[in-house]
Amino acid sequence: MDTAADLSRLLGPLRRAVLRSTRAAEGLPDLPDAQIELLRVLSADGPLGTRAVAERLRISPSTVSNLVRTMTAAGLVERHASTTDLRAVDLSVSPGASELLERYDRASRETLEQAVAKLPPGDRDALTAALPALARLVTALEG
């Protein structure tokens, strides 16, 4: 068994299945993953400048700028003059986007709870036992 290859093949379909189920359960808009990740960063750590968001997401500042342009037009992100650098802007989650993110999180949790409940007890136990290892895997990949 090649754990890395099997995990690699499963991660994308798992992520997409969770998002599809979550959106369908709550009638949520089809936001791209990158936009959801940006909202999560701003919600947890904002307001932040473009460069700080780029560093946290490990993407280029120009990619963040493009996302922000689209998300500002959609009313998801708000831009404010920076309090520390008059040439820069700080980004924050709009109240509507904050509510949307809460709905995504709630629906995702409920969708996963329902799906996990349908699994045999041994599979549920295996998932629970795997969570600490998966958290350490995230840390190893980010380090």
PyMOL CGO cylinders between C-alpha atoms (Angstrom):
from pymol import cmd
from pymol.cgo import CYLINDER

trace = [
    CYLINDER, 0.00, 0.00, 0.00, 1.37, 3.41, -1.00, 0.3, 1, 1, 1, 1, 1, 1,
    CYLINDER, 1.37, 3.41, -1.00, -0.09, 5.72, 1.65, 0.3, 1, 1, 1, 1, 1, 1,
    CYLINDER, -0.09, 5.72, 1.65, 1.18, 8.94, 0.06, 0.3, 1, 1, 1, 1, 1, 1,
    CYLINDER, 1.18, 8.94, 0.06, -0.22, 8.06, -3.39, 0.3, 1, 1, 1, 1, 1, 1,
    CYLINDER, -0.22, 8.06, -3.39, -3.55, 6.91, -1.96, 0.3, 1, 1, 1, 1, 1, 1,
    CYLINDER, -3.55, 6.91, -1.96, -3.88, 10.03, 0.17, 0.3, 1, 1, 1, 1, 1, 1,
    CYLINDER, -3.88, 10.03, 0.17, -2.96, 12.23, -2.77, 0.3, 1, 1, 1, 1, 1, 1,
    CYLINDER, -2.96, 12.23, -2.77, -5.65, 10.62, -4.92, 0.3, 1, 1, 1, 1, 1, 1,
    CYLINDER, -5.65, 10.62, -4.92, -8.30, 11.00, -2.19, 0.3, 1, 1, 1, 1, 1, 1,
    CYLINDER, -8.30, 11.00, -2.19, -7.73, 14.58, -1.02, 0.3, 1, 1, 1, 1, 1, 1,
    CYLINDER, -7.73, 14.58, -1.02, -9.08, 16.38, -4.09, 0.3, 1, 1, 1, 1, 1, 1,
    CYLINDER, -9.08, 16.38, -4.09, -12.25, 14.29, -4.44, 0.3, 1, 1, 1, 1, 1, 1,
    CYLINDER, -12.25, 14.29, -4.44, -12.85, 14.49, -0.66, 0.3, 1, 1, 1, 1, 1, 1,
    CYLINDER, -12.85, 14.49, -0.66, -12.51, 18.28, -0.64, 0.3, 1, 1, 1, 1, 1, 1,
    CYLINDER, -12.51, 18.28, -0.64, -14.80, 18.65, -3.66, 0.3, 1, 1, 1, 1, 1, 1,
    CYLINDER, -14.80, 18.65, -3.66, -17.38, 16.25, -2.23, 0.3, 1, 1, 1, 1, 1, 1,
    CYLINDER, -17.38, 16.25, -2.23, -17.49, 18.15, 1.07, 0.3, 1, 1, 1, 1, 1, 1,
    CYLINDER, -17.49, 18.15, 1.07, -17.87, 21.49, -0.74, 0.3, 1, 1, 1, 1, 1, 1,
    CYLINDER, -17.87, 21.49, -0.74, -20.57, 20.16, -3.08, 0.3, 1, 1, 1, 1, 1, 1,
    CYLINDER, -20.57, 20.16, -3.08, -22.54, 18.64, -0.21, 0.3, 1, 1, 1, 1, 1, 1,
    CYLINDER, -22.54, 18.64, -0.21, -22.13, 21.74, 1.92, 0.3, 1, 1, 1, 1, 1, 1,
    CYLINDER, -22.13, 21.74, 1.92, -23.28, 24.09, -0.83, 0.3, 1, 1, 1, 1, 1, 1,
    CYLINDER, -23.28, 24.09, -0.83, -26.26, 21.90, -1.68, 0.3, 1, 1, 1, 1, 1, 1,
    CYLINDER, -26.26, 21.90, -1.68, -27.34, 21.49, 1.96, 0.3, 1, 1, 1, 1, 1, 1,
    CYLINDER, -27.34, 21.49, 1.96, -27.37, 25.22, 2.64, 0.3, 1, 1, 1, 1, 1, 1,
    CYLINDER, -27.37, 25.22, 2.64, -28.05, 26.66, -0.82, 0.3, 1, 1, 1, 1, 1, 1,
    CYLINDER, -28.05, 26.66, -0.82, -24.68, 28.43, -0.66, 0.3, 1, 1, 1, 1, 1, 1,
    CYLINDER, -24.68, 28.43, -0.66, -23.03, 30.21, -3.58, 0.3, 1, 1, 1, 1, 1, 1,
    CYLINDER, -23.03, 30.21, -3.58, -20.28, 28.45, -5.50, 0.3, 1, 1, 1, 1, 1, 1,
    CYLINDER, -20.28, 28.45, -5.50, -17.31, 30.40, -4.17, 0.3, 1, 1, 1, 1, 1, 1,
    CYLINDER, -17.31, 30.40, -4.17, -13.92, 29.19, -5.42, 0.3, 1, 1, 1, 1, 1, 1,
    CYLINDER, -13.92, 29.19, -5.42, -11.67, 27.58, -2.80, 0.3, 1, 1, 1, 1, 1, 1,
    CYLINDER, -11.67, 27.58, -2.80, -9.20, 30.45, -3.09, 0.3, 1, 1, 1, 1, 1, 1,
    CYLINDER, -9.20, 30.45, -3.09, -11.88, 32.95, -2.10, 0.3, 1, 1, 1, 1, 1, 1,
    CYLINDER, -11.88, 32.95, -2.10, -12.98, 30.84, 0.85, 0.3, 1, 1, 1, 1, 1, 1,
    CYLINDER, -12.98, 30.84, 0.85, -9.37, 30.52, 2.02, 0.3, 1, 1, 1, 1, 1, 1,
    CYLINDER, -9.37, 30.52, 2.02, -8.87, 34.28, 1.74, 0.3, 1, 1, 1, 1, 1, 1,
    CYLINDER, -8.87, 34.28, 1.74, -12.03, 34.89, 3.76, 0.3, 1, 1, 1, 1, 1, 1,
    CYLINDER, -12.03, 34.89, 3.76, -10.83, 32.43, 6.41, 0.3, 1, 1, 1, 1, 1, 1,
    CYLINDER, -10.83, 32.43, 6.41, -7.49, 34.24, 6.75, 0.3, 1, 1, 1, 1, 1, 1,
    CYLINDER, -7.49, 34.24, 6.75, -9.13, 37.65, 7.01, 0.3, 1, 1, 1, 1, 1, 1,
    CYLINDER, -9.13, 37.65, 7.01, -11.75, 36.35, 9.42, 0.3, 1, 1, 1, 1, 1, 1,
    CYLINDER, -11.75, 36.35, 9.42, -9.13, 34.84, 11.71, 0.3, 1, 1, 1, 1, 1, 1,
    CYLINDER, -9.13, 34.84, 11.71, -6.38, 37.45, 11.47, 0.3, 1, 1, 1, 1, 1, 1,
    CYLINDER, -6.38, 37.45, 11.47, -7.74, 40.54, 9.72, 0.3, 1, 1, 1, 1, 1, 1,
    CYLINDER, -7.74, 40.54, 9.72, -7.66, 43.28, 8.90, 0.3, 1, 1, 1, 1, 1, 1,
    CYLINDER, -7.66, 43.28, 8.90, -4.50, 42.56, 6.93, 0.3, 1, 1, 1, 1, 1, 1,
    CYLINDER, -4.50, 42.56, 6.93, -2.60, 44.05, 4.03, 0.3, 1, 1, 1, 1, 1, 1,
    CYLINDER, -2.60, 44.05, 4.03, -2.27, 42.29, 0.70, 0.3, 1, 1, 1, 1, 1, 1,
    CYLINDER, -2.27, 42.29, 0.70, 1.29, 41.15, 1.37, 0.3, 1, 1, 1, 1, 1, 1,
    CYLINDER, 1.29, 41.15, 1.37, 0.35, 39.64, 4.75, 0.3, 1, 1, 1, 1, 1, 1,
    CYLINDER, 0.35, 39.64, 4.75, -2.55, 37.74, 3.18, 0.3, 1, 1, 1, 1, 1, 1,
    CYLINDER, -2.55, 37.74, 3.18, -0.25, 36.49, 0.41, 0.3, 1, 1, 1, 1, 1, 1,
    CYLINDER, -0.25, 36.49, 0.41, 2.27, 35.25, 3.00, 0.3, 1, 1, 1, 1, 1, 1,
    CYLINDER, 2.27, 35.25, 3.00, -0.37, 33.41, 5.01, 0.3, 1, 1, 1, 1, 1, 1,
    CYLINDER, -0.37, 33.41, 5.01, -1.87, 31.78, 1.90, 0.3, 1, 1, 1, 1, 1, 1,
    CYLINDER, -1.87, 31.78, 1.90, 1.55, 31.24, 0.32, 0.3, 1, 1, 1, 1, 1, 1,
    CYLINDER, 1.55, 31.24, 0.32, 0.50, 32.82, -2.94, 0.3, 1, 1, 1, 1, 1, 1,
    CYLINDER, 0.50, 32.82, -2.94, 1.73, 35.88, -4.79, 0.3, 1, 1, 1, 1, 1, 1,
    CYLINDER, 1.73, 35.88, -4.79, 0.53, 39.39, -3.82, 0.3, 1, 1, 1, 1, 1, 1,
    CYLINDER, 0.53, 39.39, -3.82, -0.71, 39.86, -7.40, 0.3, 1, 1, 1, 1, 1, 1,
    CYLINDER, -0.71, 39.86, -7.40, -2.94, 36.78, -7.00, 0.3, 1, 1, 1, 1, 1, 1,
    CYLINDER, -2.94, 36.78, -7.00, -4.32, 38.24, -3.77, 0.3, 1, 1, 1, 1, 1, 1,
    CYLINDER, -4.32, 38.24, -3.77, -4.94, 41.57, -5.55, 0.3, 1, 1, 1, 1, 1, 1,
    CYLINDER, -4.94, 41.57, -5.55, -6.88, 39.79, -8.30, 0.3, 1, 1, 1, 1, 1, 1,
    CYLINDER, -6.88, 39.79, -8.30, -8.94, 37.87, -5.77, 0.3, 1, 1, 1, 1, 1, 1,
    CYLINDER, -8.94, 37.87, -5.77, -9.61, 41.01, -3.75, 0.3, 1, 1, 1, 1, 1, 1,
    CYLINDER, -9.61, 41.01, -3.75, -10.73, 42.92, -6.83, 0.3, 1, 1, 1, 1, 1, 1,
    CYLINDER, -10.73, 42.92, -6.83, -13.34, 40.25, -7.60, 0.3, 1, 1, 1, 1, 1, 1,
    CYLINDER, -13.34, 40.25, -7.60, -14.34, 39.81, -3.97, 0.3, 1, 1, 1, 1, 1, 1,
    CYLINDER, -14.34, 39.81, -3.97, -14.67, 43.54, -3.34, 0.3, 1, 1, 1, 1, 1, 1,
    CYLINDER, -14.67, 43.54, -3.34, -16.98, 43.85, -6.34, 0.3, 1, 1, 1, 1, 1, 1,
    CYLINDER, -16.98, 43.85, -6.34, -19.04, 40.96, -4.92, 0.3, 1, 1, 1, 1, 1, 1,
    CYLINDER, -19.04, 40.96, -4.92, -19.24, 42.62, -1.51, 0.3, 1, 1, 1, 1, 1, 1,
    CYLINDER, -19.24, 42.62, -1.51, -17.19, 39.94, 0.25, 0.3, 1, 1, 1, 1, 1, 1,
    CYLINDER, -17.19, 39.94, 0.25, -14.10, 41.96, 1.14, 0.3, 1, 1, 1, 1, 1, 1,
    CYLINDER, -14.10, 41.96, 1.14, -13.79, 45.54, 2.32, 0.3, 1, 1, 1, 1, 1, 1,
    CYLINDER, -13.79, 45.54, 2.32, -10.77, 47.75, 1.67, 0.3, 1, 1, 1, 1, 1, 1,
    CYLINDER, -10.77, 47.75, 1.67, -9.73, 50.43, 4.17, 0.3, 1, 1, 1, 1, 1, 1,
    CYLINDER, -9.73, 50.43, 4.17, -6.82, 52.84, 4.24, 0.3, 1, 1, 1, 1, 1, 1,
    CYLINDER, -6.82, 52.84, 4.24, -4.01, 51.35, 6.30, 0.3, 1, 1, 1, 1, 1, 1,
    CYLINDER, -4.01, 51.35, 6.30, -3.46, 52.93, 9.67, 0.3, 1, 1, 1, 1, 1, 1,
    CYLINDER, -3.46, 52.93, 9.67, 0.30, 52.32, 9.42, 0.3, 1, 1, 1, 1, 1, 1,
    CYLINDER, 0.30, 52.32, 9.42, 1.08, 52.99, 5.73, 0.3, 1, 1, 1, 1, 1, 1,
    CYLINDER, 1.08, 52.99, 5.73, -0.83, 55.65, 3.80, 0.3, 1, 1, 1, 1, 1, 1,
    CYLINDER, -0.83, 55.65, 3.80, 0.13, 53.98, 0.49, 0.3, 1, 1, 1, 1, 1, 1,
    CYLINDER, 0.13, 53.98, 0.49, -1.41, 50.63, 1.49, 0.3, 1, 1, 1, 1, 1, 1,
    CYLINDER, -1.41, 50.63, 1.49, -4.84, 49.25, 2.22, 0.3, 1, 1, 1, 1, 1, 1,
    CYLINDER, -4.84, 49.25, 2.22, -6.03, 46.84, 4.87, 0.3, 1, 1, 1, 1, 1, 1,
    CYLINDER, -6.03, 46.84, 4.87, -8.47, 44.12, 3.91, 0.3, 1, 1, 1, 1, 1, 1,
    CYLINDER, -8.47, 44.12, 3.91, -11.29, 42.79, 6.05, 0.3, 1, 1, 1, 1, 1, 1,
    CYLINDER, -11.29, 42.79, 6.05, -14.24, 40.46, 5.66, 0.3, 1, 1, 1, 1, 1, 1,
    CYLINDER, -14.24, 40.46, 5.66, -17.53, 42.20, 4.98, 0.3, 1, 1, 1, 1, 1, 1,
    CYLINDER, -17.53, 42.20, 4.98, -20.39, 41.50, 7.41, 0.3, 1, 1, 1, 1, 1, 1,
    CYLINDER, -20.39, 41.50, 7.41, -22.20, 39.58, 4.67, 0.3, 1, 1, 1, 1, 1, 1,
    CYLINDER, -22.20, 39.58, 4.67, -19.15, 37.44, 3.95, 0.3, 1, 1, 1, 1, 1, 1,
    CYLINDER, -19.15, 37.44, 3.95, -18.68, 36.77, 7.65, 0.3, 1, 1, 1, 1, 1, 1,
    CYLINDER, -18.68, 36.77, 7.65, -22.23, 35.43, 7.84, 0.3, 1, 1, 1, 1, 1, 1,
    CYLINDER, -22.23, 35.43, 7.84, -21.66, 33.41, 4.67, 0.3, 1, 1, 1, 1, 1, 1,
    CYLINDER, -21.66, 33.41, 4.67, -18.50, 31.86, 6.11, 0.3, 1, 1, 1, 1, 1, 1,
    CYLINDER, -18.50, 31.86, 6.11, -20.38, 30.92, 9.28, 0.3, 1, 1, 1, 1, 1, 1,
    CYLINDER, -20.38, 30.92, 9.28, -23.05, 29.24, 7.13, 0.3, 1, 1, 1, 1, 1, 1,
    CYLINDER, -23.05, 29.24, 7.13, -20.34, 27.35, 5.18, 0.3, 1, 1, 1, 1, 1, 1,
    CYLINDER, -20.34, 27.35, 5.18, -18.73, 26.16, 8.41, 0.3, 1, 1, 1, 1, 1, 1,
    CYLINDER, -18.73, 26.16, 8.41, -22.02, 25.11, 10.00, 0.3, 1, 1, 1, 1, 1, 1,
    CYLINDER, -22.02, 25.11, 10.00, -23.24, 23.30, 6.88, 0.3, 1, 1, 1, 1, 1, 1,
    CYLINDER, -23.24, 23.30, 6.88, -19.85, 21.64, 6.38, 0.3, 1, 1, 1, 1, 1, 1,
    CYLINDER, -19.85, 21.64, 6.38, -19.79, 20.37, 9.96, 0.3, 1, 1, 1, 1, 1, 1,
    CYLINDER, -19.79, 20.37, 9.96, -23.37, 19.07, 9.71, 0.3, 1, 1, 1, 1, 1, 1,
    CYLINDER, -23.37, 19.07, 9.71, -22.73, 17.44, 6.33, 0.3, 1, 1, 1, 1, 1, 1,
    CYLINDER, -22.73, 17.44, 6.33, -19.62, 15.69, 7.64, 0.3, 1, 1, 1, 1, 1, 1,
    CYLINDER, -19.62, 15.69, 7.64, -21.40, 14.62, 10.84, 0.3, 1, 1, 1, 1, 1, 1,
    CYLINDER, -21.40, 14.62, 10.84, -24.18, 13.02, 8.80, 0.3, 1, 1, 1, 1, 1, 1,
    CYLINDER, -24.18, 13.02, 8.80, -21.76, 11.29, 6.43, 0.3, 1, 1, 1, 1, 1, 1,
    CYLINDER, -21.76, 11.29, 6.43, -19.54, 10.02, 9.25, 0.3, 1, 1, 1, 1, 1, 1,
    CYLINDER, -19.54, 10.02, 9.25, -22.61, 8.71, 11.11, 0.3, 1, 1, 1, 1, 1, 1,
    CYLINDER, -22.61, 8.71, 11.11, -23.41, 6.50, 8.09, 0.3, 1, 1, 1, 1, 1, 1,
    CYLINDER, -23.41, 6.50, 8.09, -20.02, 4.79, 8.29, 0.3, 1, 1, 1, 1, 1, 1,
    CYLINDER, -20.02, 4.79, 8.29, -19.47, 1.56, 10.21, 0.3, 1, 1, 1, 1, 1, 1,
    CYLINDER, -19.47, 1.56, 10.21, -18.19, 2.08, 13.77, 0.3, 1, 1, 1, 1, 1, 1,
    CYLINDER, -18.19, 2.08, 13.77, -14.70, 0.86, 12.86, 0.3, 1, 1, 1, 1, 1, 1,
    CYLINDER, -14.70, 0.86, 12.86, -14.41, 3.48, 10.11, 0.3, 1, 1, 1, 1, 1, 1,
    CYLINDER, -14.41, 3.48, 10.11, -15.60, 6.22, 12.48, 0.3, 1, 1, 1, 1, 1, 1,
    CYLINDER, -15.60, 6.22, 12.48, -13.01, 5.14, 15.03, 0.3, 1, 1, 1, 1, 1, 1,
    CYLINDER, -13.01, 5.14, 15.03, -10.29, 5.07, 12.35, 0.3, 1, 1, 1, 1, 1, 1,
    CYLINDER, -10.29, 5.07, 12.35, -11.17, 8.62, 11.26, 0.3, 1, 1, 1, 1, 1, 1,
    CYLINDER, -11.17, 8.62, 11.26, -11.08, 9.85, 14.84, 0.3, 1, 1, 1, 1, 1, 1,
    CYLINDER, -11.08, 9.85, 14.84, -7.73, 8.15, 15.43, 0.3, 1, 1, 1, 1, 1, 1,
    CYLINDER, -7.73, 8.15, 15.43, -6.32, 9.64, 12.20, 0.3, 1, 1, 1, 1, 1, 1,
    CYLINDER, -6.32, 9.64, 12.20, -7.16, 13.28, 13.03, 0.3, 1, 1, 1, 1, 1, 1,
    CYLINDER, -7.16, 13.28, 13.03, -4.01, 14.01, 15.09, 0.3, 1, 1, 1, 1, 1, 1,
    CYLINDER, -4.01, 14.01, 15.09, -1.81, 12.45, 12.39, 0.3, 1, 1, 1, 1, 1, 1,
    CYLINDER, -1.81, 12.45, 12.39, -3.55, 14.53, 9.72, 0.3, 1, 1, 1, 1, 1, 1,
    CYLINDER, -3.55, 14.53, 9.72, -3.00, 17.70, 11.75, 0.3, 1, 1, 1, 1, 1, 1,
    CYLINDER, -3.00, 17.70, 11.75, 0.69, 16.83, 12.05, 0.3, 1, 1, 1, 1, 1, 1,
    CYLINDER, 0.69, 16.83, 12.05, 0.79, 16.15, 8.31, 0.3, 1, 1, 1, 1, 1, 1,
    CYLINDER, 0.79, 16.15, 8.31, -0.52, 19.67, 7.65, 0.3, 1, 1, 1, 1, 1, 1,
    CYLINDER, -0.52, 19.67, 7.65, 2.21, 21.06, 9.90, 0.3, 1, 1, 1, 1, 1, 1,
    CYLINDER, 2.21, 21.06, 9.90, 4.87, 18.99, 8.14, 0.3, 1, 1, 1, 1, 1, 1,
    CYLINDER, 4.87, 18.99, 8.14, 3.70, 20.17, 4.72, 0.3, 1, 1, 1, 1, 1, 1,
    CYLINDER, 3.70, 20.17, 4.72, 3.64, 23.81, 5.80, 0.3, 1, 1, 1, 1, 1, 1,
    CYLINDER, 3.64, 23.81, 5.80, 7.04, 23.61, 7.53, 0.3, 1, 1, 1, 1, 1, 1,
]
cmd.load_cgo(trace, "trace")
